[in-house]
Amino acid sequence: MKGLVLCNGLPPKPSLLESYLRESPLFIAADGGGNTARKLGFAPDLVVGDLDSFTPSPDDDFEVIKDPDQNTNDLEKALDLAAERGISHVTVLGVTGQRIDQTLKNLSVLKRYDSRFESLVFEDHFGQVFLLPRSFSTELPPGTTVSLFPLSGRVEGIRTKGLKYPLQNDFLENGVRDGSSNRVVSSPVTIEYQTGDLLIFIAGDETMEEF
């Protein structure tokens, strides 16, 4: 079952949020994400968090769950709840775009929770981010920007096909060698690697709407 989580970062385009709502039986707002949902004209099924950001309204007609645990952030609370309610495929919106420390924390959360779901994807105005399995293949239009990031610090044994700058049993390492802003030249794009945790960014429509 698919689920949608909305965080309190850069608000998504209303059209993007609506497209995911059509296929997501459960819509969870992580704390201040409930305010964002309301401003965009949508009501979540529930709001969860320590509630230091969410502003309740007498017109709200959804469940609100307060979890004061300070050892987890609001995204972790939302993902825990999604797992408890049987969600297997999660898309997270509003997870980037404000404080960089919070964005970095959320990438750490992505690594920690990835194994709990069949898919866990972060998406914003510019594209999608998710952790790659050891072997990955997908169809992408030529010219699409693809970036690879060694979330674990170093990733070894990387092989790619379909990218302008291929890797052949190579490595990426933070502060040493990165894999940003590559381009698709043929499809399918295939990526394999042996050790570490490899994050992929796939660019989408790089436009923004006023919020």
The 8 nearest C-alpha neighbors of each residue, nearest first, counted from 0:
[[1, 86, 87, 88, 2, 85, 24, 23],
 [0, 2, 88, 23, 86, 89, 87, 24],
 [1, 3, 23, 25, 89, 86, 26, 88],
 [2, 4, 26, 90, 89, 91, 23, 27],
 [5, 3, 91, 27, 28, 26, 92, 90],
 [4, 6, 28, 92, 32, 93, 91, 29],
 [7, 5, 32, 93, 29, 94, 8, 92],
 [6, 8, 32, 31, 93, 94, 9, 35],
 [9, 7, 93, 94, 95, 96, 97, 6],
 [8, 10, 96, 93, 95, 11, 97, 7],
 [11, 9, 93, 8, 35, 12, 210, 7],
 [12, 10, 93, 13, 123, 16, 9, 124],
 [11, 13, 15, 14, 208, 16, 10, 124],
 [14, 12, 16, 15, 17, 11, 39, 40],
 [13, 15, 17, 12, 16, 18, 11, 19],
 [16, 14, 12, 18, 13, 17, 11, 19],
 [17, 15, 13, 19, 14, 18, 20, 12],
 [16, 18, 20, 14, 19, 15, 13, 21],
 [19, 17, 15, 16, 21, 20, 14, 22],
 [20, 18, 21, 16, 17, 22, 23, 15],
 [19, 21, 17, 23, 22, 18, 16, 3],
 [20, 22, 19, 18, 23, 17, 24, 16],
 [21, 23, 20, 19, 24, 1, 18, 2],
 [22, 24, 2, 1, 20, 25, 21, 3],
 [25, 23, 2, 1, 22, 26, 0, 20],
 [26, 24, 2, 23, 3, 27, 44, 1],
 [27, 25, 3, 43, 44, 2, 4, 23],
 [28, 26, 4, 45, 43, 46, 44, 3],
 [29, 27, 46, 5, 32, 33, 4, 30],
 [28, 30, 6, 32, 47, 73, 77, 48],
 [29, 31, 48, 53, 32, 50, 47, 33],
 [32, 30, 53, 52, 7, 33, 34, 29],
 [31, 33, 7, 6, 28, 35, 29, 5],
 [32, 34, 28, 31, 36, 35, 30, 46],
 [35, 33, 37, 31, 32, 36, 53, 38],
 [34, 36, 32, 38, 33, 37, 39, 10],
 [35, 37, 41, 33, 39, 34, 38, 42],
 [36, 38, 40, 34, 41, 39, 35, 42],
 [39, 37, 35, 40, 36, 34, 41, 210],
 [38, 40, 36, 37, 41, 35, 13, 210],
 [41, 39, 37, 38, 36, 42, 13, 35],
 [42, 40, 36, 37, 39, 43, 38, 17],
 [41, 43, 37, 36, 44, 40, 61, 33],
 [44, 42, 26, 45, 27, 28, 41, 61],
 [43, 45, 26, 61, 27, 25, 62, 42],
 [44, 46, 62, 43, 27, 61, 63, 28],
 [47, 45, 28, 63, 29, 27, 30, 33],
 [46, 48, 64, 29, 30, 65, 63, 77],
 [49, 47, 30, 73, 50, 66, 65, 29],
 [48, 50, 67, 66, 65, 51, 30, 73],
 [51, 49, 48, 53, 52, 30, 65, 47],
 [50, 52, 49, 53, 30, 31, 48, 54],
 [53, 51, 31, 50, 30, 54, 49, 34],
 [52, 54, 31, 30, 50, 34, 51, 33],
 [55, 53, 52, 34, 56, 31, 33, 50],
 [56, 54, 53, 57, 59, 34, 58, 33],
 [55, 57, 58, 59, 54, 60, 34, 53],
 [58, 56, 59, 55, 60, 54, 61, 37],
 [57, 59, 56, 60, 55, 61, 37, 42],
 [60, 58, 56, 57, 61, 55, 42, 62],
 [61, 59, 58, 62, 42, 57, 44, 43],
 [62, 60, 45, 44, 59, 63, 43, 42],
 [61, 63, 45, 46, 64, 44, 60, 47],
 [64, 62, 46, 45, 47, 61, 65, 48],
 [65, 63, 47, 46, 66, 62, 48, 45],
 [64, 66, 49, 48, 47, 50, 67, 63],
 [65, 67, 49, 48, 68, 64, 47, 76],
 [68, 66, 49, 69, 65, 48, 50, 71],
 [69, 67, 70, 66, 71, 49, 72, 48],
 [70, 68, 71, 67, 72, 49, 66, 73],
 [71, 69, 68, 72, 67, 75, 76, 73],
 [72, 70, 69, 75, 68, 76, 73, 74],
 [71, 73, 75, 74, 76, 69, 70, 48],
 [72, 74, 48, 76, 29, 75, 77, 30],
 [75, 73, 77, 76, 72, 29, 78, 6],
 [76, 74, 78, 72, 77, 73, 71, 79],
 [75, 77, 73, 79, 74, 78, 48, 80],
 [78, 76, 74, 80, 75, 79, 29, 81],
 [79, 77, 81, 75, 80, 76, 74, 82],
 [80, 78, 76, 82, 77, 81, 75, 83],
 [79, 81, 83, 77, 78, 82, 84, 76],
 [82, 80, 78, 84, 86, 83, 79, 77],
 [81, 83, 79, 85, 84, 86, 80, 78],
 [84, 82, 80, 81, 85, 79, 86, 78],
 [85, 83, 81, 82, 86, 80, 79, 25],
 [84, 86, 82, 83, 87, 81, 0, 80],
 [85, 87, 0, 81, 82, 1, 2, 84],
 [86, 88, 116, 117, 0, 1, 85, 89],
 [89, 87, 1, 118, 117, 86, 116, 119],
 [90, 88, 2, 119, 3, 1, 118, 120],
 [91, 89, 120, 3, 121, 119, 4, 2],
 [90, 92, 4, 121, 5, 3, 120, 122],
 [93, 91, 5, 94, 122, 123, 6, 121],
 [94, 92, 8, 6, 9, 10, 5, 7],
 [93, 95, 8, 6, 92, 91, 7, 102],
 [96, 94, 8, 102, 93, 9, 97, 123],
 [95, 97, 9, 8, 98, 94, 102, 99],
 [96, 98, 8, 95, 99, 9, 102, 101],
 [99, 97, 101, 100, 102, 96, 95, 8],
 [98, 100, 102, 101, 103, 97, 96, 95],
 [101, 99, 103, 102, 98, 104, 105, 97],
 [100, 102, 104, 99, 103, 98, 105, 97],
 [101, 103, 99, 105, 104, 95, 100, 106],
 [104, 102, 100, 106, 105, 101, 99, 107],
 [105, 103, 101, 107, 102, 106, 100, 108],
 [104, 106, 108, 102, 107, 103, 101, 109],
 [107, 105, 109, 103, 108, 104, 102, 110],
 [106, 108, 104, 110, 105, 109, 111, 103],
 [109, 107, 105, 111, 106, 110, 112, 104],
 [108, 110, 106, 107, 112, 111, 113, 105],
 [111, 109, 107, 108, 113, 112, 106, 130],
 [110, 112, 108, 109, 113, 107, 114, 115],
 [111, 113, 115, 109, 114, 110, 108, 116],
 [112, 114, 115, 110, 109, 119, 116, 111],
 [115, 113, 116, 112, 117, 111, 110, 118],
 [114, 116, 112, 113, 117, 82, 87, 111],
 [117, 115, 87, 118, 114, 113, 88, 119],
 [116, 118, 87, 88, 119, 115, 114, 113],
 [117, 119, 88, 116, 89, 120, 87, 113],
 [120, 118, 89, 113, 90, 88, 116, 129],
 [121, 119, 90, 129, 128, 91, 122, 89],
 [122, 120, 91, 128, 127, 90, 92, 129],
 [121, 123, 127, 92, 126, 91, 128, 120],
 [122, 124, 125, 126, 92, 11, 93, 127],
 [125, 123, 126, 207, 205, 11, 206, 204],
 [124, 126, 205, 203, 123, 202, 204, 206],
 [127, 125, 202, 203, 201, 123, 122, 124],
 [126, 128, 122, 201, 200, 121, 202, 120],
 [129, 127, 200, 121, 199, 120, 122, 201],
 [128, 130, 120, 199, 198, 121, 131, 119],
 [131, 129, 198, 197, 199, 132, 196, 110],
 [130, 132, 197, 198, 129, 133, 199, 135],
 [131, 133, 134, 135, 130, 191, 197, 192],
 [134, 132, 192, 191, 131, 193, 135, 190],
 [135, 133, 191, 132, 190, 192, 136, 131],
 [136, 134, 190, 189, 132, 191, 133, 131],
 [137, 135, 189, 188, 187, 190, 134, 138],
 [136, 138, 187, 188, 139, 189, 135, 186],
 [137, 139, 187, 186, 188, 140, 136, 185],
 [138, 140, 186, 137, 141, 187, 143, 188],
 [139, 141, 143, 142, 138, 183, 186, 185],
 [142, 140, 183, 184, 143, 185, 139, 186],
 [141, 143, 183, 182, 140, 184, 144, 139],
 [144, 142, 183, 141, 182, 140, 145, 202],
 [145, 143, 182, 202, 181, 180, 201, 142],
 [144, 146, 201, 181, 200, 180, 182, 143],
 [147, 145, 179, 200, 180, 178, 199, 181],
 [146, 148, 199, 178, 198, 179, 200, 197],
 [147, 149, 198, 150, 197, 178, 199, 177],
 [150, 148, 197, 152, 151, 153, 154, 172],
 [149, 151, 152, 196, 197, 148, 198, 153],
 [150, 152, 196, 149, 195, 153, 154, 197],
 [153, 151, 173, 149, 150, 172, 154, 195],
 [154, 152, 172, 149, 151, 171, 195, 173],
 [153, 155, 195, 171, 194, 170, 149, 196],
 [156, 154, 170, 194, 157, 193, 169, 192],
 [155, 157, 168, 192, 193, 169, 170, 158],
 [158, 156, 192, 168, 169, 191, 155, 170],
 [159, 157, 167, 166, 191, 168, 190, 192],
 [158, 160, 190, 166, 165, 189, 191, 157],
 [161, 159, 189, 188, 162, 165, 190, 158],
 [160, 162, 185, 188, 184, 186, 183, 187],
 [163, 161, 183, 184, 164, 182, 165, 160],
 [164, 162, 182, 184, 165, 183, 181, 161],
 [163, 165, 162, 181, 166, 182, 159, 161],
 [166, 164, 159, 162, 163, 160, 167, 158],
 [165, 167, 158, 159, 169, 157, 168, 164],
 [168, 166, 158, 169, 157, 165, 159, 156],
 [167, 169, 156, 157, 158, 166, 170, 155],
 [168, 170, 157, 156, 167, 166, 155, 158],
 [171, 169, 155, 154, 157, 156, 172, 168],
 [172, 170, 176, 154, 177, 153, 149, 155],
 [171, 173, 153, 176, 175, 152, 149, 174],
 [174, 172, 152, 175, 176, 153, 149, 177],
 [173, 175, 172, 176, 177, 152, 171, 153],
 [174, 176, 172, 173, 177, 171, 153, 152],
 [177, 175, 172, 171, 174, 173, 178, 170],
 [176, 178, 171, 179, 172, 148, 173, 175],
 [177, 179, 147, 146, 148, 180, 171, 181],
 [178, 180, 146, 181, 147, 177, 145, 148],
 [181, 179, 146, 144, 145, 182, 178, 147],
 [180, 182, 145, 144, 146, 179, 163, 164],
 [183, 181, 144, 163, 142, 162, 143, 145],
 [182, 184, 162, 141, 142, 143, 161, 185],
 [185, 183, 141, 162, 161, 163, 182, 142],
 [186, 184, 161, 183, 141, 187, 188, 162],
 [187, 185, 188, 138, 161, 139, 184, 140],
 [186, 188, 138, 137, 189, 136, 185, 161],
 [187, 189, 161, 186, 137, 136, 160, 138],
 [188, 190, 136, 160, 159, 135, 187, 137],
 [191, 189, 159, 135, 158, 134, 136, 160],
 [190, 192, 134, 158, 133, 157, 135, 159],
 [193, 191, 157, 156, 133, 194, 158, 155],
 [192, 194, 156, 155, 133, 157, 191, 195],
 [195, 193, 155, 154, 192, 156, 196, 153],
 [196, 194, 154, 151, 153, 197, 155, 193],
 [197, 195, 151, 150, 149, 154, 198, 194],
 [198, 196, 149, 131, 150, 130, 148, 195],
 [197, 199, 130, 148, 147, 129, 131, 150],
 [200, 198, 147, 128, 129, 146, 130, 148],
 [199, 201, 128, 146, 127, 145, 202, 147],
 [202, 200, 145, 127, 126, 144, 199, 203],
 [203, 201, 126, 144, 125, 200, 145, 143],
 [202, 204, 126, 125, 205, 201, 127, 124],
 [203, 205, 206, 125, 202, 124, 126, 207],
 [206, 204, 125, 203, 124, 207, 202, 126],
 [205, 207, 204, 124, 208, 125, 203, 12],
 [208, 206, 124, 209, 205, 12, 125, 204],
 [207, 209, 12, 210, 206, 11, 13, 124],
 [208, 210, 207, 12, 10, 11, 13, 206],
 [209, 208, 10, 12, 39, 11, 38, 13]]
